[in-house]
């Protein structure tokens, strides 16, 4: 099954039915296709995250093509959140976009959210019944608000403590991947036990992906420029927690960060252990329900790859 082609075909179909300025439609198409292609190239050891709704649908005994619409909507939502995050963090250059285009990409991200909404309003194309379609739309709307709530905490709390950082991670990346697994499963079944287990699995997986991003940031070579590496709020909260535990007089900040290799290694070890903890929680969720063996193994391969190797999604 050519998942990337199915997603792009559905996105292109939605855009062809909407009255948009040709250049705006073209930019939506180009960015959606470029980022999806990059995600597929990035993953070699396992299926990329865009497969999750399809695998969750198939694991619950239904033709995975029933998940084309929910997978396409989820991909656009995830991409919109990724782009908005780059705009807000002033990191557009990391994805090859000049900072001068931040207004264009903010508007592009907003458009992607509403294209996703259009796709979700037409799930009859995938033979999803009206009750399931309503529930899927509800889940999308509630997740968008949950992600926005997590982003609000991220932007408004200057120095969050360790507990708040984990709350933010679960609210943002955790909620997004919980949605992917929930809607893929909902396209196949309305059994609450299965829906709850798959949603919880996705939340753990999404949190692992946030941890992976932090590990990747720590692994970047700080000698690429003259600036000290800026640690994530989660990394800074951990260092502050360690300093408090050791009776230090002040907490580390982005302008005054400990640079000793042992402390950096301690931070990476802590994040990896947390990743393995969430991976065990995720496996426990899958063990509570019976799933088709093939897709279940592919879902576990994604989990194992992300939790052990610390690979990022984008």
KOLDRENVEX-448681 format. One line per 10 residues: their letters; for each residue x, y, z of C-alpha. Coordinates in Angstrom, 1 decimal, decimal comma. Example, Ala and Ser with C-alpha at 12.3 -4.5 7.8 and 13.67 -1.06 7.14 Angstrom:
% KOLDRENVEX-448681
as> 12,3/-4,5/7,8 ~ 13,7/-1,1/7,1;
This chain:
% KOLDRENVEX-448681
xxxxxxxxxx> 0,0/0,0/0,0 ~ 1,5/3,3/-1,1 ~ 0,5/5,4/1,9 ~ 2,3/8,6/0,8 ~ 0,5/8,6/-2,6 ~ -2,9/8,0/-0,9 ~ -2,4/10,9/1,4 ~ -1,2/13,3/-1,3 ~ -4,0/12,2/-3,6 ~ -6,6/13,0/-0,9;
xxxxxxxxxx> -5,0/16,4/-0,1 ~ -4,9/17,3/-3,8 ~ -8,6/16,2/-4,2 ~ -9,6/18,5/-1,3 ~ -7,6/21,4/-2,7 ~ -9,2/20,9/-6,1 ~ -12,6/21,3/-4,6 ~ -11,8/24,6/-2,7 ~ -11,9/28,1/-4,2 ~ -8,3/29,2/-3,5;
xxxxxxxxxx> -5,8/31,5/-5,1 ~ -3,7/29,4/-7,4 ~ -0,4/30,3/-5,8 ~ -1,8/29,5/-2,3 ~ -3,1/26,1/-3,5 ~ 0,2/25,4/-5,1 ~ 2,1/26,2/-1,9 ~ -0,2/24,0/0,2 ~ 0,4/21,2/-2,3 ~ 4,1/21,7/-2,5;
xxxxxxxxxx> 4,8/21,9/1,2 ~ 2,5/19,0/2,1 ~ 4,2/16,8/-0,4 ~ 7,8/17,9/0,4 ~ 7,4/17,3/4,1 ~ 5,7/13,9/3,6 ~ 8,5/12,8/1,2 ~ 11,1/13,9/3,7 ~ 9,4/11,9/6,5 ~ 9,4/8,8/4,4;
xxxxxxxxxx> 13,1/9,1/3,5 ~ 13,9/9,8/7,2 ~ 12,5/6,4/8,3 ~ 14,3/3,3/7,0 ~ 14,1/0,8/9,9 ~ 10,3/1,1/10,3 ~ 7,2/2,6/8,9 ~ 7,0/6,5/9,3 ~ 4,4/8,0/11,7 ~ 2,1/8,8/8,7;
xxxxxxxxxx> 1,4/5,1/8,7 ~ -0,1/5,0/12,2 ~ -3,8/5,6/11,4 ~ -3,6/3,0/8,7 ~ -1,9/0,5/10,9 ~ -4,3/1,1/13,8 ~ -7,2/0,6/11,4 ~ -5,7/-2,6/10,0 ~ -4,7/-3,9/13,4 ~ -8,4/-3,8/14,4;
xxxxxxxxxx> -9,4/-6,0/11,5 ~ -10,5/-3,5/8,8 ~ -9,2/-2,6/5,4 ~ -6,6/0,1/6,1 ~ -7,8/2,2/3,1 ~ -10,8/3,2/5,3 ~ -8,3/5,4/7,1 ~ -7,2/7,5/4,1 ~ -9,3/10,5/5,2 ~ -8,4/10,4/8,9;
xxxxxxxxxx> -4,7/9,8/8,1 ~ -4,7/12,7/5,6 ~ -6,4/15,1/8,1 ~ -4,0/14,0/10,8 ~ -0,9/14,5/8,6 ~ -2,0/18,0/7,8 ~ -2,7/18,8/11,4 ~ 0,7/17,5/12,5 ~ 2,4/19,4/9,7 ~ 0,6/22,6/10,6;
xxxxxxxxxx> 1,6/22,3/14,2 ~ 5,2/21,6/13,2 ~ 5,3/24,7/11,0 ~ 3,7/26,9/13,6 ~ 6,2/25,7/16,2 ~ 9,1/26,7/13,8 ~ 7,5/30,1/13,4 ~ 7,0/30,7/17,1 ~ 10,5/29,4/17,9 ~ 12,1/31,5/15,1;
xxxxxxxxxx> 13,5/28,3/13,6 ~ 12,1/28,4/10,0 ~ 15,7/28,4/8,7 ~ 16,1/24,9/10,1 ~ 13,6/23,7/7,5 ~ 15,0/25,9/4,7 ~ 12,5/28,8/5,0 ~ 13,7/32,4/5,6 ~ 12,4/34,2/8,7 ~ 11,0/36,8/6,3;
xxxxxxxxxx> 8,4/34,2/5,2 ~ 7,0/33,7/8,8 ~ 3,7/35,5/7,9 ~ 3,2/33,3/4,8 ~ 3,9/30,2/6,8 ~ 1,6/31,2/9,6 ~ -1,2/31,6/7,1 ~ -0,2/28,4/5,4 ~ -0,4/26,5/8,6 ~ -3,9/27,9/9,3;
xxxxxxxxxx> -5,0/26,9/5,9 ~ -3,7/23,3/6,4 ~ -5,9/23,0/9,5 ~ -9,0/24,0/7,5 ~ -8,1/21,7/4,6 ~ -7,9/18,9/7,2 ~ -11,4/19,9/8,4 ~ -12,7/19,7/4,9 ~ -11,3/16,2/4,5 ~ -12,9/15,2/7,8;
xxxxxxxxxx> -16,2/16,5/6,6 ~ -16,1/14,0/3,6 ~ -15,2/10,7/5,3 ~ -18,0/9,1/3,4 ~ -15,4/8,8/0,6 ~ -13,9/6,0/2,8 ~ -17,2/4,4/3,8 ~ -16,9/5,8/7,3 ~ -20,4/5,9/8,8 ~ -21,9/9,1/10,1;
xxxxxxxxxx> -21,6/8,3/13,8 ~ -17,9/7,4/13,5 ~ -17,3/10,5/11,4 ~ -18,9/12,7/14,0 ~ -16,7/11,2/16,7 ~ -13,6/11,6/14,7 ~ -14,3/15,2/14,0 ~ -14,9/15,7/17,8 ~ -11,6/14,1/18,6 ~ -9,8/16,3/16,1;
xxxxxxxxxx> -11,3/19,5/17,5 ~ -10,6/18,6/21,1 ~ -7,0/17,6/20,2 ~ -6,3/20,9/18,4 ~ -7,4/22,7/21,6 ~ -5,3/20,4/23,8 ~ -2,2/21,1/21,6 ~ -2,9/24,8/21,7 ~ -3,2/24,6/25,5 ~ 0,1/22,9/25,8;
xxxxxxxxxx> 1,7/25,4/23,5 ~ 0,3/28,2/25,7 ~ 2,0/26,7/28,7 ~ 5,2/26,4/26,7 ~ 5,1/30,0/25,6 ~ 3,9/31,6/28,8 ~ 5,8/29,9/31,6 ~ 9,3/31,3/31,5 ~ 11,0/28,5/33,6 ~ 8,7/25,6/34,0;
xxxxxxxxxx> 9,5/22,9/36,5 ~ 10,1/19,3/35,6 ~ 6,4/18,3/36,2 ~ 5,1/21,1/34,1 ~ 7,5/20,2/31,3 ~ 6,2/16,6/31,2 ~ 2,6/18,1/31,2 ~ 3,5/20,2/28,2 ~ 5,1/17,2/26,3 ~ 2,0/15,1/26,9;
xxxxxxxxxx> -0,4/17,9/25,9 ~ 1,4/18,7/22,7 ~ 3,2/15,8/21,0 ~ 1,4/13,3/23,2 ~ -2,1/14,5/22,3 ~ -1,2/14,6/18,6 ~ -0,1/11,0/18,4 ~ -2,9/9,9/20,7 ~ -5,2/11,3/18,0 ~ -3,5/9,5/15,2;
xxxxxxxxxx> -4,0/6,1/16,9 ~ -7,6/7,0/18,1 ~ -8,9/8,0/14,7 ~ -7,3/5,2/12,9 ~ -8,9/2,8/15,4 ~ -12,2/4,6/15,3 ~ -12,4/4,2/11,5 ~ -12,5/0,4/12,3 ~ -14,4/0,0/15,5 ~ -16,4/1,7/18,2;
xxxxxxxxxx> -15,3/-0,6/21,0 ~ -14,3/1,7/23,9 ~ -11,6/-0,7/25,3 ~ -9,8/-0,7/22,0 ~ -10,1/3,0/21,5 ~ -8,9/3,8/25,0 ~ -5,9/1,4/24,7 ~ -4,8/2,7/21,3 ~ -5,3/6,4/22,4 ~ -3,1/5,8/25,5;
xxxxxxxxxx> -0,5/4,0/23,3 ~ -0,4/7,0/21,0 ~ 0,0/9,4/23,9 ~ 3,0/7,5/25,2 ~ 4,5/7,3/21,7 ~ 4,1/11,1/21,1 ~ 5,8/11,9/24,4 ~ 8,7/9,6/23,4 ~ 9,0/11,7/20,1 ~ 9,2/14,9/22,2;
xxxxxxxxxx> 12,0/13,2/24,2 ~ 13,7/12,2/21,0 ~ 13,7/15,8/19,8 ~ 15,4/16,9/23,0 ~ 18,0/14,1/22,7 ~ 18,7/15,1/19,1 ~ 19,2/18,8/20,1 ~ 21,7/17,7/22,8 ~ 23,6/15,7/20,2 ~ 24,1/18,6/17,9;
xxxxxxxxxx> 27,7/19,8/17,6 ~ 27,9/23,1/19,5 ~ 31,0/24,1/17,5 ~ 29,0/24,7/14,4 ~ 28,6/28,4/15,5 ~ 29,9/30,7/18,2 ~ 26,8/30,5/20,4 ~ 26,2/28,1/23,3 ~ 23,6/25,5/22,6 ~ 20,2/26,5/23,9;
xxxxxxxxxx> 18,7/23,7/25,8 ~ 15,0/22,8/25,7 ~ 12,7/23,8/28,7 ~ 12,7/20,1/29,7 ~ 16,5/19,9/29,7 ~ 16,8/23,1/31,7 ~ 14,2/21,9/34,2 ~ 16,1/18,7/34,7 ~ 19,4/20,7/35,3 ~ 17,6/23,0/37,7;
xxxxxxxxxx> 16,2/20,0/39,5 ~ 19,6/18,5/39,9 ~ 21,1/21,8/41,0 ~ 18,3/22,2/43,7 ~ 19,0/18,6/44,8 ~ 22,7/19,3/45,2 ~ 22,0/22,5/47,1 ~ 23,1/24,9/44,3 ~ 22,5/28,6/44,9 ~ 21,0/29,2/41,4;
xxxxxxxxxx> 19,4/27,4/38,5 ~ 21,0/27,1/35,1 ~ 19,7/29,3/32,3 ~ 20,3/29,4/28,6 ~ 23,0/32,0/29,1 ~ 24,7/30,1/32,0 ~ 24,5/26,4/31,3 ~ 26,7/23,8/32,8 ~ 28,9/22,3/30,0 ~ 30,6/19,5/31,8;
xxxxxxxxxx> 30,4/16,2/29,8 ~ 29,2/14,2/32,9 ~ 26,2/16,5/33,5 ~ 25,3/16,4/29,8 ~ 25,6/12,6/29,8 ~ 23,4/12,5/32,9 ~ 20,7/14,5/31,1 ~ 20,8/12,2/28,1 ~ 20,6/9,2/30,3 ~ 17,7/10,6/32,2;
xxxxxxxxxx> 15,8/11,3/28,9 ~ 16,6/7,9/27,5 ~ 15,3/6,2/30,7 ~ 12,1/8,3/30,5 ~ 11,7/7,2/26,9 ~ 12,1/3,6/27,9 ~ 9,5/4,1/30,7 ~ 7,0/5,5/28,3 ~ 7,7/2,7/25,8 ~ 7,0/0,1/28,5;
xxxxxxxxxx> 3,7/1,9/29,3 ~ 2,8/1,9/25,6 ~ 3,5/-1,9/25,2 ~ 1,3/-2,5/28,3 ~ -1,5/-0,7/26,5 ~ -1,2/-2,9/23,4 ~ -1,1/-6,0/25,5 ~ -4,6/-5,3/26,9 ~ -6,3/-5,9/23,5 ~ -6,0/-8,4/20,7;
xxxxxxxxxx> -4,7/-7,0/17,4 ~ -3,9/-8,5/14,0 ~ -0,3/-9,7/14,2 ~ 1,2/-8,1/11,1 ~ 0,1/-4,4/11,8 ~ 0,7/-4,9/15,5 ~ 4,3/-5,8/14,9 ~ 4,8/-2,8/12,6 ~ 3,3/-0,5/15,3 ~ 5,7/-2,0/17,8;
xxxxxxxxxx> 8,6/-1,5/15,4 ~ 7,8/2,3/15,2 ~ 7,7/2,4/19,0 ~ 11,0/0,4/19,4 ~ 12,8/2,6/16,9 ~ 11,8/5,9/18,4 ~ 12,2/4,9/22,0 ~ 15,6/3,3/21,7 ~ 17,4/5,2/18,9 ~ 16,0/8,6/19,8;
xxxx> 15,0/9,3/16,2 ~ 13,0/12,4/15,4 ~ 10,0/12,7/13,1 ~ 10,9/15,7/11,1;
